[in-house]
Amino acid sequence: MWAMVSMAIERKVVHLEKWIVCAAAVVGLMIFCQVESSQGKCAFPAIFNFGDSNSDTGGFYAAFPAENPPYGMTFFHKPVGRASDGRLVVDFIGKKLEYLPNPEVFSQALYTLDIGQNDFTSKLGEIGIQGVKQFLPQVASQIGETVKALYKEGARTIFVANLAPIGCFPSFLTELPHNQSDLDGYGCMISYNNAVVDYNNLLKEQLEEVRKVLPDASVIYVDSHAIKLEIFTNPTKHGFKYGIKACCGTGGDYNFSSEVFCSQNKTLNGIVVTASACSDPSSYVSWDGIHNTDAANIYIANEILSGKYFQPPFPLSTLCDLQPIG
């Protein structure tokens, strides 16, 4: 069984079939661990994840009103605080690394950081690429300082995921200003994706500097950008039909509207508009224009666990008994 623990004053426990989610009123800081497993097939006794809505298994919605259907439709069959039709990448990674955690796991745990997308995109439409680039070094630096802070608390194995190719996201293709000439052969925005690559290089350089002062720690740069770019641009090669079109939305080229988000109903110009889900989320990479589908998260998790995207190389497969996620 699983637990998600966040640092906060108030906590509540929500039973979701075989899942237990302990959710607290903290946004942006989520810590996950598996409990009561009898397998013990992995050298890491727990996962502690720090992330945003891409890896939040319920912390935000423990403090605020929960999302509505069709969120959760594929796996849980109801909304459970995850920004997807089902599970998240951290769910699948955690499922494969079976644990026997106890209160003294901090130095032995696997720490994962999957954060930065909101820092990059929150004012992107307002201040543009050049404006955002001015504070990206600070974002990368803060992540580096976070790694050092975790080290002081006992962390010795830390995975840091880079930023996704937001120029391929249905939401940003709809909202961000761009010309037709700025679209590549796959329909993604070249300038925005180039800016992401610039940030990812900054992050990689920052982590290289962190390794110099933490020589006994494994600080791993996880190139999830490459994985996500591949399924956005070559969806049919990996069992998907749509890369840059959302499953849940209101229609249009990208099936996304900033006026009516997934699960919402609004009256626009006297007409009731509903953002509803597609009939087969597994054929889509994007769930709601911003977050991935359950199927896409399975693909991403399998690729991460393969070890091909770790820099420097890290022997995860020798530390954990890994099997493909089906």
C-alpha positions as CSV (number, residue, x, y, z in Angstrom):
1,M,0.0,0.0,0.0
2,W,1.1,3.6,-0.6
3,A,1.2,6.7,1.4
4,M,1.8,10.3,0.4
5,V,3.1,12.4,3.2
6,S,3.5,16.2,3.2
7,M,4.9,18.6,5.8
8,A,1.9,20.4,7.3
9,I,-0.1,20.9,10.4
10,E,-3.3,19.3,9.1
11,R,-3.5,15.9,7.5
12,K,-6.4,13.7,6.4
13,V,-6.4,10.1,5.2
14,V,-8.4,9.2,2.1
15,H,-8.9,5.5,1.2
16,L,-8.9,4.9,-2.6
17,E,-9.4,1.2,-3.2
18,K,-5.9,-0.3,-2.6
19,W,-4.3,3.2,-2.2
20,I,-4.0,5.3,0.9
21,V,-3.3,8.9,0.3
22,C,-2.3,11.0,3.3
23,A,-2.7,14.5,1.9
24,A,-1.7,17.8,3.6
25,A,-2.3,21.4,2.9
26,V,1.0,22.1,1.2
27,V,1.3,23.2,-2.5
28,G,4.5,22.5,-4.4
29,L,6.1,20.1,-1.8
30,M,5.0,16.5,-2.0
31,I,6.6,13.6,-0.3
32,F,5.7,10.0,-1.2
33,C,6.6,6.7,0.2
34,Q,5.3,3.1,0.0
35,V,4.4,1.3,3.2
36,E,3.6,-2.2,4.3
37,S,5.2,-4.0,1.4
38,S,6.4,-7.5,1.9
39,Q,8.6,-7.6,-1.3
40,G,11.7,-5.5,-0.5
41,K,13.0,-5.8,-4.1
42,C,14.7,-2.5,-4.2
43,A,17.7,-1.0,-2.4
44,F,15.7,2.3,-1.8
45,P,13.3,2.0,1.1
46,A,11.2,5.0,0.1
47,I,10.7,7.7,-2.5
48,F,10.4,11.3,-1.5
49,N,9.2,13.4,-4.4
50,F,9.2,17.2,-4.7
51,G,7.1,18.5,-7.6
52,D,4.2,20.4,-9.1
53,S,0.9,19.2,-10.5
54,N,2.7,16.8,-12.8
55,S,3.6,14.7,-9.8
56,D,1.0,15.8,-7.1
57,T,-1.0,12.7,-6.0
58,G,-3.5,14.7,-4.0
59,G,-1.9,17.3,-1.8
60,F,-3.4,20.3,-3.5
61,Y,-6.9,18.9,-3.5
62,A,-6.7,17.9,0.1
63,A,-6.7,21.6,0.9
64,F,-8.9,22.9,-1.9
65,P,-12.1,21.7,-3.7
66,A,-11.4,18.5,-5.6
67,E,-11.5,18.4,-9.4
68,N,-14.5,16.9,-11.2
69,P,-15.0,14.0,-13.6
70,P,-13.6,13.1,-16.1
71,Y,-10.4,13.4,-14.1
72,G,-9.4,9.9,-12.9
73,M,-11.7,8.1,-15.4
74,T,-9.2,5.6,-16.7
75,F,-7.8,4.0,-13.6
76,F,-9.5,5.2,-10.4
77,H,-12.9,5.8,-12.2
78,K,-13.3,9.0,-10.2
79,P,-11.3,12.1,-9.4
80,V,-8.5,11.4,-6.8
81,G,-6.5,14.6,-6.8
82,R,-4.3,13.7,-9.8
83,A,-4.1,16.0,-12.9
84,S,-4.7,13.2,-15.3
85,D,-7.2,10.6,-16.4
86,G,-5.3,8.1,-14.2
87,R,-1.9,7.7,-12.6
88,L,1.2,9.8,-12.7
89,V,4.8,9.0,-13.6
90,V,5.7,9.0,-9.9
91,D,2.9,6.4,-9.3
92,F,4.4,4.0,-11.9
93,I,8.0,4.5,-10.7
94,G,7.0,3.9,-7.1
95,K,5.0,0.9,-8.0
96,K,8.0,-0.8,-9.5
97,L,10.3,0.1,-6.6
98,E,8.7,-2.0,-3.8
99,Y,9.7,-0.9,-0.3
100,L,9.8,-1.6,3.4
101,P,10.1,2.0,4.8
102,N,10.5,2.9,8.4
103,P,11.1,6.3,10.1
104,E,14.9,6.0,9.5
105,V,14.8,5.8,5.7
106,F,15.9,9.3,4.9
107,S,19.6,8.6,4.0
108,Q,18.6,5.5,2.1
109,A,15.6,6.8,0.1
110,L,15.4,7.9,-3.5
111,Y,14.6,11.6,-3.8
112,T,13.0,12.9,-7.0
113,L,12.6,16.5,-8.1
114,D,10.2,17.2,-11.0
115,I,9.5,20.9,-10.8
116,G,10.1,24.1,-12.8
117,Q,7.3,24.1,-15.4
118,N,5.2,26.7,-13.5
119,D,8.3,28.9,-13.0
120,F,8.9,28.8,-16.8
121,T,5.3,29.3,-18.0
122,S,3.4,31.3,-15.5
123,K,4.3,34.7,-17.0
124,L,5.5,33.5,-20.4
125,G,2.6,35.0,-22.4
126,E,3.0,38.3,-20.5
127,I,6.8,38.9,-20.6
128,G,7.8,36.7,-23.5
129,I,10.8,34.4,-23.9
130,Q,13.4,37.0,-23.3
131,G,11.7,38.1,-20.1
132,V,11.5,34.6,-18.8
133,K,15.1,33.9,-19.7
134,Q,16.3,36.6,-17.3
135,F,15.2,34.7,-14.2
136,L,15.8,31.1,-15.4
137,P,19.4,31.1,-14.0
138,Q,17.8,31.8,-10.6
139,V,15.4,28.9,-11.0
140,A,18.2,26.5,-11.8
141,S,20.3,27.9,-8.9
142,Q,17.4,27.4,-6.5
143,I,17.0,23.8,-7.5
144,G,20.7,23.3,-6.9
145,E,20.3,24.8,-3.5
146,T,17.4,22.5,-2.8
147,V,19.5,19.5,-3.6
148,K,22.1,20.7,-1.2
149,A,19.5,21.3,1.5
150,L,18.2,17.7,1.0
151,Y,21.7,16.4,1.3
152,K,22.0,18.1,4.7
153,E,18.9,16.3,5.8
154,G,20.4,13.0,4.8
155,A,19.6,12.5,1.1
156,R,22.2,10.7,-0.9
157,T,20.4,9.7,-4.1
158,I,18.6,12.5,-5.9
159,F,17.0,12.4,-9.3
160,V,16.3,15.8,-10.9
161,A,14.0,15.9,-14.0
162,N,14.5,18.6,-16.6
163,L,11.7,20.7,-18.2
164,A,9.3,19.3,-20.8
165,P,9.0,20.6,-24.3
166,I,6.2,23.1,-23.5
167,G,6.2,24.2,-27.2
168,C,4.4,21.0,-27.9
169,F,1.7,21.4,-25.3
170,P,-1.9,21.9,-26.6
171,S,-2.4,24.6,-24.0
172,F,0.6,26.7,-25.0
173,L,0.0,26.2,-28.7
174,T,-3.4,27.7,-28.1
175,E,-2.4,30.5,-25.7
176,L,1.1,31.7,-26.6
177,P,1.7,34.1,-29.5
178,H,3.6,32.6,-32.4
179,N,3.7,32.7,-36.2
180,Q,3.2,29.7,-38.5
181,S,6.9,30.0,-39.4
182,D,7.7,29.2,-35.7
183,L,6.1,25.7,-36.0
184,D,8.4,22.8,-36.8
185,G,7.4,19.8,-38.9
186,Y,5.6,18.2,-35.9
187,G,3.5,21.3,-35.1
188,C,5.6,22.3,-32.0
189,M,6.7,25.9,-31.4
190,I,10.4,26.2,-32.2
191,S,11.3,29.3,-30.2
192,Y,9.6,28.1,-27.0
193,N,11.2,24.7,-27.2
194,N,14.6,26.3,-27.8
195,A,14.1,28.3,-24.7
196,V,13.3,25.2,-22.7
197,V,16.5,23.6,-24.0
198,D,18.5,26.7,-22.8
199,Y,17.0,26.3,-19.4
200,N,17.7,22.5,-19.3
201,N,21.3,23.2,-20.1
202,L,21.5,25.7,-17.2
203,L,20.0,23.1,-14.9
204,K,22.5,20.4,-16.1
205,E,25.4,22.8,-15.5
206,Q,24.0,23.7,-12.1
207,L,23.9,20.0,-11.1
208,E,27.4,19.5,-12.3
209,E,28.5,22.2,-9.9
210,V,26.5,20.6,-7.1
211,R,28.2,17.2,-7.7
212,K,31.6,18.9,-7.1
213,V,30.6,19.9,-3.5
214,L,28.7,16.7,-2.8
215,P,31.0,14.0,-4.1
216,D,29.5,11.2,-2.0
217,A,26.0,11.8,-3.3
218,S,24.4,10.6,-6.6
219,V,22.8,13.7,-8.1
220,I,21.3,12.5,-11.4
221,Y,20.0,14.7,-14.2
222,V,17.0,12.9,-15.7
223,D,16.4,13.9,-19.3
224,S,12.6,13.4,-19.3
225,H,12.5,16.2,-21.9
226,A,13.8,13.8,-24.5
227,I,11.2,11.2,-23.6
228,K,8.3,13.6,-23.8
229,L,9.5,15.2,-27.0
230,E,9.6,11.8,-28.6
231,I,6.0,11.0,-27.9
232,F,4.8,14.5,-28.7
233,T,6.5,14.4,-32.1
234,N,6.2,10.7,-33.0
235,P,3.0,9.6,-31.2
236,T,2.0,6.8,-33.7
237,K,5.5,5.2,-33.3
238,H,4.7,4.5,-29.7
239,G,1.0,3.5,-29.8
240,F,-0.6,6.9,-29.6
241,K,-2.7,8.7,-32.3
242,Y,-2.5,12.3,-31.1
243,G,0.6,14.1,-29.8
244,I,-0.3,17.8,-29.7
245,K,-4.1,17.5,-29.3
246,A,-5.6,17.1,-25.8
247,C,-8.1,14.4,-24.9
248,C,-10.2,16.5,-22.6
249,G,-11.4,19.8,-24.0
250,T,-13.9,21.8,-26.0
251,G,-12.7,21.3,-29.6
252,G,-10.5,23.1,-32.0
253,D,-7.2,22.2,-33.5
254,Y,-5.7,21.4,-30.1
255,N,-8.9,20.6,-28.2
256,F,-8.0,23.2,-25.6
257,S,-9.6,26.5,-24.3
258,S,-8.3,28.7,-21.5
259,E,-11.9,29.8,-20.9
260,V,-13.2,26.3,-20.3
261,F,-10.8,23.8,-18.7
262,C,-11.3,20.0,-18.6
263,S,-14.4,19.0,-16.6
264,Q,-15.8,22.6,-16.6
265,N,-19.1,23.9,-18.0
266,K,-19.5,27.5,-18.9
267,T,-21.9,29.7,-20.8
268,L,-20.1,31.6,-23.6
269,N,-22.0,34.0,-25.8
270,G,-25.3,32.4,-24.6
271,I,-24.1,28.9,-25.4
272,V,-23.3,26.2,-22.7
273,V,-19.8,24.9,-23.5
274,T,-18.5,21.7,-21.9
275,A,-14.9,20.5,-21.8
276,S,-15.4,16.7,-21.9
277,A,-13.1,13.8,-22.3
278,C,-12.4,11.8,-25.5
279,S,-13.6,8.2,-25.8
280,D,-10.1,6.7,-25.6
281,P,-7.5,8.6,-23.5
282,S,-4.9,6.0,-24.2
283,S,-4.6,7.2,-27.8
284,Y,-3.6,10.7,-26.6
285,V,-0.3,12.0,-25.1
286,S,-1.9,15.0,-23.5
287,W,-4.8,14.7,-21.1
288,D,-6.1,18.2,-20.5
289,G,-3.6,20.3,-22.6
290,I,-1.1,20.6,-19.8
291,H,-0.8,17.2,-18.1
292,N,-0.2,13.8,-19.5
293,T,-2.6,10.9,-19.9
294,D,-2.2,7.7,-17.9
295,A,-0.9,5.9,-21.0
296,A,1.7,8.6,-21.7
297,N,2.8,8.4,-18.0
298,I,3.3,4.7,-18.4
299,Y,5.5,5.2,-21.4
300,I,7.5,8.0,-19.7
301,A,8.0,5.9,-16.5
302,N,9.2,2.9,-18.4
303,E,11.7,5.0,-20.3
304,I,13.0,6.7,-17.1
305,L,13.4,3.3,-15.4
306,S,15.4,2.0,-18.4
307,G,18.2,4.2,-17.2
308,K,18.9,5.5,-20.7
309,Y,18.2,9.1,-19.7
310,F,20.3,9.3,-16.6
311,Q,23.3,11.7,-16.6
312,P,25.7,10.6,-15.3
313,P,24.8,6.9,-15.6
314,F,23.2,5.4,-12.5
315,P,22.8,1.6,-11.9
316,L,19.1,1.6,-11.0
317,S,18.5,-1.8,-12.6
318,T,21.2,-3.4,-10.4
319,L,19.7,-1.8,-7.2
320,C,16.1,-2.6,-8.0
321,D,14.3,-5.6,-9.6
322,L,12.6,-3.7,-12.5
323,Q,10.0,-5.1,-14.8
324,P,8.2,-3.2,-17.6
325,I,5.0,-1.5,-16.6
326,G,2.1,-2.8,-18.7
